[in-house]
């Protein structure tokens, strides 16, 4: 299946570099020059993933992400001209799946896109079906790529889904941040501790919204482990 990717950047040269790299990887590409056009193209083309520049005038990438997240959990990979941790963390907290800083390697960008797409693609044709995973009231079904708590569906990003899946696969294990990174990203891609903490914070917030405040426990000085995953009393 050919994946459909929407590139959103006000820099024509950046769009061209990404377009060439993605097309070489066999993907179909759509483009938008600003945030307003991005929302129009998103509604019309229904892409499988959005590559979204943060630093656009007027309606920036963070604004676009907020609007998209009102109706869709389509994966979003942010681009930024600054290696600014505040931008990076905020982008992930409002629903981004990953973050790449300009200038970037087109090969690395395509690798990150492929990782996210693999996490979101259905694997119903895989003969080696993976059983659903559960603890308490939390259920994660890797085969159908769905998650729910006490019957309420959870809208998780691809990375958040990968982190929960890792915890549920080994529910008694305390994971270091490096182990979480390796489980979620799958390739030799380095992200900061703050990035992992942002994903953990997002997962906790989404579970808290459905009455679960014990999904992931912090083990100080070591890392994180799966909690009881039960409703609050």
C-alpha positions, 0 to 999 in steps of 0.5 A, a space after each residue: 500500500 502506498 502511504 500518503 504524506 502531507 508536507 507542510 512548510 513555508 520553505 519551497 526548498 525544504 518541501 522539495 527535499 522532503 518530496 524527493 526523499 519520500 517519493 524515492 521511498 515509494 510514498 505519495 506526497 501532498 504539499 501545503 505552504 502554510 497552516 491554513 492550506 494545511 488544514 484544507 489539504 488534510 480534510 481533502 486528501 486524508 493523509 496517513 501522516 503529516 510532516 509539519 513545520 512549527 515556525 510558519 507565520 500566522 497559523 503555525 505548526 502547533 496551531 495546526 496540530 491542535 486543530 487536527 487533534 480535535 478530530 483525528 489521531 493521524 501521526 504528526 512529525 514536527 520540523 523546526 529550525 531551532 533545536 529548542 527543547 521548549 518547542 520540542 516538548 510542547 509539540 509532543 505534549 499537544 499530540 505530535 509523534 516525533 520531532 526533527 530539527 533542521 537541517 536534517 538528513 532526508 534519509 533519517 527523516 524517511 526512517 522516522 516516517 517509516 517507524 511511525 507508519 509501521 506502528 500505525 499500520 494494521 497488521 491483520 494479514 500477518 499470520 503471526 497474530 499478536 494477542 491483545 495485552 491487558 492489565 487491570 482495565 487497560 487493553 492494548 490490541 497490537 493486531 488491530 492497533 487499538 487501546 481502551 480503558 474500561 471499554 473507553 477507546 484511547 486516542 494514542 499517538 503511535 509512540 504512545 501506543 508503542 510505549 504502552 505496548 512495551 509496558 504491557 508486554 513485560 508488566 513487572 519490569 522497570 524500564 529505563 528511559 533508554 529501554 523505553 526509547 528503544 521499544 518505541 522508536 525501534 531504530 537507532 534514533 536518539 531522543 532526549 530524556 525530556 522527550 520520553 518524559 513528555 510521552 509518559 506525561 501524555 499517556 498519564 493525562 489521557 488515562 487520567 481523563 478516563 478515570 485512571 491515575 495509576 497507569 505508569 509508576 515512577 521508580 525514582 532513580 531507575 525509570 518507570 513501570 506499569 501500574 495497576 491500571 484500575 479506575 480511581 475509587 
